[in-house]
């Protein structure tokens, strides 16, 4: 019976894994630093994709909660290029449509500003607008009160105002105290409440809202509504959308702009990944740096371990054994860094998403792609050093002792 060098099949996967691990454990610091580049790159990839998916899921969940059945009607441009006007009867006409459940409107008072006190310079408007409003506005746009109460049948006739979320922040008001007042136009208005952010109608956030009768009496507003908010039966939203312009202004329907805020937000959610390519590119650069580090440590390892290579070859290890050993070390090093990167990326996504109130979503592409990239990089970075180690003859390797 003839004997020869053991075949490559005799090197079992478990033995190969232990052999590769021993090679890395003897150079812990160097291996850790090389794996760090892989870990940073993979963590960046996982975090970018995870945060993008979590943000998108949070926005879509918020849209679903607020409803997709809100339509807005706004004044457009006239045939002469000027600003058109919605008829004062438009809200009432729209409310007669089949499938419409709620109609509310606001009218922007263009010649009035609001300030915390009358001593604020008039040029410091902070982009705050003053709007007359109907009483059911919060329910129509899907928001509620953060503090205080909204206008009612009594306060809509008095110098009483409600602040949008952004307007309150810009004025430095975080709650409603008894007797709290703001300066609107040229007189004091008592503050009744502060709204929460209106996701579907962000223009309201920077508004000071007063009742139509109070706007007429105290601010001399006799204008037309500028934005009408229409809630519909969800099944009828598309049909109402098609008829809304003609219903709001039968004489000039082309001067009416109709939009669906939820559609714009859905498009925004779909477009959130547009900048992911940039950050994924940065992650790829980190992975490339990590690959260089892995290749470097494997080249040095081959040079430092010539005696080991020669001894193993002298004891019967084949070129395939040596090649597989060093290639496995490179892959194990890269995959270990990739696994650490995945953990860091998941933790970062979970912490940030939880702080924002989003659902934590880690797409399979993120962690699987990260580990796959680490595997490929380890194989590519370790291939040349492994081939170099395999080409060493036992005599050449042992001669360097």
Buried (B, 14 or more C-beta within 10 A) or exposed (E): EEEEEEEEEEBEEEEBEEBBBEBBEEBEEBBBEBBBBBBBBBBBBBBBBBBBBBBBBBBBEBBEEBBBBBBBBBBBEEEEEEEBBBBEEBBEBBBEBEBBEBBBBBBBBEEBBBBBEEEBEEEEBBEBBBBBBBBBBBBBBBBEBBBBEBBEEEBBBBBBBBBBBBBBBBBEBEEBEEEBBBBBBEEBBBBBBBBBBBBBBBBBBBBBBBBBBBBBBBBEBEBBBBBBBBBBEEEBBEBBBEBBBBBBBEEBBEBBBBBBBBEEBBEEBEEBBEEBEEBBEBBBBBBBBBBBBBBBBBBEBBEEBBEBBBBBBEEEBBBEBBBBBBBBBBBBBBBBBBBBBBBBBBEBBBEBBEEEEBEBBBBEEBBEBBBBBBBBBBBBBBBBBBBBBBEBEBEEBBEEE
